[in-house]
Amino acid sequence: MDDLLKIGVIGAGAIASKHIRAWAALASDVRVVAVADVEFPRASQLAALVGATAYDDNATMLDNERVDAVDICVPPHAHVEIVTAAAARGVHVLCEKPIGRTLAEAQTIDEVCREASIIYLPGHNTLFYPTLRRAREIIDRGDLGPVRVVQSWDCASDVSSSRLGAEPPPQARLAPADNWRSQPRLAGGGALIDGGFHAVYRLLYLIPTKAVEVTALFGRFHEDLGWASDDTASVAVRFDGGEIGLITISYSMDILHTGQDRLFAIGARDGTLAGDGTTLLYRPIGWDVPAQLRLSSLPSKAAWERTFVDQASHFVGVIRCREPQRQTTADALAALRVVTAAYESVATGRHIQLAG
Ligand SMILES: NC(=O)c1ccc[n+]([C@@H]2O[C@H](COP(=O)([O-])OP(=O)(O)OC[C@H]3O[C@@H](n4cnc5c(N)ncnc54)[C@H](O)[C@@H]3O)[C@@H](O)[C@H]2O)c1
């Protein structure tokens, strides 16, 4: 047990159950010793799965258990307070997206983690799909020439009812009105800052130059269901190398299928590349059909669950100084800058320039 990293999971809702399974898959390296949730029965239920102690108070858990790291799976409004409490005790942090509801919250998180010299890994789990990594390698090698346009999607076909709280209405997979996701005050916005955050950090990963300008349009197709903010968003991002990023996020429709390009499609000078979680389609100019690179044999849901295992394993590797950190607070802040600029663009009807 001495060599095992001690993990405390904070928040025992939908996504925490995936995280708990991920930790269980790394039993030779880590042990979840505690689970905390303001709703004690939820903490108890999840703690029982891994033989951990349940708490209904985060501070008591942090003081009693002396964990090496926390895995924060609570809604966005509670991120900054819990990260600050962990940093004050020198405890490393893996925290679900988005980093915070506002840039001020995200900057506070960045500062407290720096001052405490703790590791903060943003939960950008879909970057652990093998397709994202390979696509970035292909871009970096210049095999398809300079990138011109990248499309990045995250639409309702990916949204399960469990992720959205109780049974969703049949006509749309939106959260009920009393769920935090339906309340911009708690979530930080609507679909764009929630599921859309994945599409944004993926876009920034695939276009490594700096985002400089953001323009957005929102759809609100489900105000009648009590959804108070955007349920659909189209965001255009200009990068300082001239590249254009196009994000589509929706809780009101399925993805606009054009093949296997469920997560992203890249148009470069010398060809195209598109990918879902397991397979890349690679088509240099002049090829009649694309090469299909199957990078994972898992079915898509299992491949998604696997991203949480690989993310947890990476977090342990970083803490143990075995590997360089793939994503940092700077990456999470950059994604939140694009998201907040998109909200500003819709509020003002203007193109928003991103500050230096
Ligand atoms: N990576 C992904 O694919 C993915 C998917 C879903 C959710 N998420 C993120 O995970 C986080 C949680 O989402 P969820 O769907 O699991 O929500 P959820 O509502 O299912 O669960 C949240 C849990 O946190 C608890 N909680 C709330 N405030 C707390 C506090 N201050 N201290 C302790 N517990 C508290 C609630 O009681 C609840 O049990 C959000 O940030 C969300 O954006 C990520």
The ligand as an SDF file (V2000), in Angstrom:
LIG
                    3D

 44 48  0  0  0  0  0  0  0  0999 V2000
  -15.3750   13.9680  -19.7130 N   0  0  0  0  0  0  0  0  0  0  0  0
  -16.6470   13.7330  -20.0140 C   0  0  0  0  0  0  0  0  0  0  0  0
  -16.9820   13.1160  -21.0120 O   0  0  0  0  0  0  0  0  0  0  0  0
  -17.6970   14.2330  -19.0630 C   0  0  0  0  0  0  0  0  0  0  0  0
  -18.9940   13.6970  -19.1240 C   0  0  0  0  0  0  0  0  0  0  0  0
  -19.9280   14.1310  -18.1970 C   0  0  0  0  0  0  0  0  0  0  0  0
  -19.5850   15.1020  -17.2600 C   0  0  0  0  0  0  0  0  0  0  0  0
  -18.3370   15.6460  -17.2670 N   0  0  0  0  0  0  0  0  0  0  0  0
  -17.9790   16.6990  -16.2930 C   0  0  0  0  0  0  0  0  0  0  0  0
  -17.9300   16.1020  -14.9980 O   0  0  0  0  0  0  0  0  0  0  0  0
  -18.4430   16.9930  -14.0220 C   0  0  0  0  0  0  0  0  0  0  0  0
  -19.6150   16.3040  -13.3190 C   0  0  0  0  0  0  0  0  0  0  0  0
  -20.6110   15.9580  -14.2560 O   0  0  0  0  0  0  0  0  0  0  0  0
  -21.6380   14.7580  -13.9770 P   0  0  0  0  0  0  0  0  0  0  0  0
  -22.3260   14.5000  -15.2810 O   0  0  0  0  0  0  0  0  0  0  0  0
  -20.9650   13.6160  -13.3140 O   0  0  0  0  0  0  0  0  0  0  0  0
  -22.6510   15.4690  -12.9910 O   0  0  0  0  0  0  0  0  0  0  0  0
  -23.6550   14.7740  -11.9690 P   0  0  0  0  0  0  0  0  0  0  0  0
  -24.6910   15.7740  -11.6610 O   0  0  0  0  0  0  0  0  0  0  0  0
  -24.0920   13.4360  -12.4920 O   0  0  0  0  0  0  0  0  0  0  0  0
  -22.7470   14.4900  -10.6720 O   0  0  0  0  0  0  0  0  0  0  0  0
  -22.1580   15.5290   -9.9140 C   0  0  0  0  0  0  0  0  0  0  0  0
  -22.0330   15.0680   -8.4680 C   0  0  0  0  0  0  0  0  0  0  0  0
  -21.3090   16.0750   -7.7450 O   0  0  0  0  0  0  0  0  0  0  0  0
  -21.9340   16.2330   -6.4700 C   0  0  0  0  0  0  0  0  0  0  0  0
  -21.5580   17.5570   -5.9530 N   0  0  0  0  0  0  0  0  0  0  0  0
  -22.0310   18.7690   -6.3490 C   0  0  0  0  0  0  0  0  0  0  0  0
  -21.3810   19.7630   -5.6870 N   0  0  0  0  0  0  0  0  0  0  0  0
  -20.4810   19.1550   -4.8560 C   0  0  0  0  0  0  0  0  0  0  0  0
  -19.5110   19.6380   -3.9350 C   0  0  0  0  0  0  0  0  0  0  0  0
  -19.3340   20.9510   -3.7170 N   0  0  0  0  0  0  0  0  0  0  0  0
  -18.7690   18.7340   -3.2640 N   0  0  0  0  0  0  0  0  0  0  0  0
  -18.9500   17.3970   -3.4500 C   0  0  0  0  0  0  0  0  0  0  0  0
  -19.8660   16.8870   -4.3050 N   0  0  0  0  0  0  0  0  0  0  0  0
  -20.6060   17.7570   -5.0170 C   0  0  0  0  0  0  0  0  0  0  0  0
  -23.4200   16.0470   -6.7480 C   0  0  0  0  0  0  0  0  0  0  0  0
  -24.1270   15.7200   -5.5680 O   0  0  0  0  0  0  0  0  0  0  0  0
  -23.3840   14.9040   -7.7660 C   0  0  0  0  0  0  0  0  0  0  0  0
  -23.4370   13.6250   -7.1490 O   0  0  0  0  0  0  0  0  0  0  0  0
  -18.8050   18.2830  -14.7640 C   0  0  0  0  0  0  0  0  0  0  0  0
  -17.7370   19.1890  -14.6880 O   0  0  0  0  0  0  0  0  0  0  0  0
  -19.0090   17.8010  -16.1950 C   0  0  0  0  0  0  0  0  0  0  0  0
  -18.7620   18.8240  -17.1480 O   0  0  0  0  0  0  0  0  0  0  0  0
  -17.3920   15.2170  -18.1350 C   0  0  0  0  0  0  0  0  0  0  0  0
  1  2  1  0
  2  3  2  0
  2  4  1  0
  4  5  1  0
  4 44  2  0
  5  6  2  0
  6  7  1  0
  7  8  2  0
  8  9  1  0
  8 44  1  0
  9 10  1  0
  9 42  1  0
 10 11  1  0
 11 12  1  0
 11 40  1  0
 12 13  1  0
 13 14  1  0
 14 15  2  0
 14 16  1  0
 14 17  1  0
 17 18  1  0
 18 19  2  0
 18 20  1  0
 18 21  1  0
 21 22  1  0
 22 23  1  0
 23 24  1  0
 23 38  1  0
 24 25  1  0
 25 26  1  0
 25 36  1  0
 26 27  1  0
 26 35  1  0
 27 28  2  0
 28 29  1  0
 29 30  1  0
 29 35  2  0
 30 31  1  0
 30 32  2  0
 32 33  1  0
 33 34  2  0
 34 35  1  0
 36 37  1  0
 36 38  1  0
 38 39  1  0
 40 41  1  0
 40 42  1  0
 42 43  1  0
M  CHG  2   8   1  16  -1
M  END
$$$$
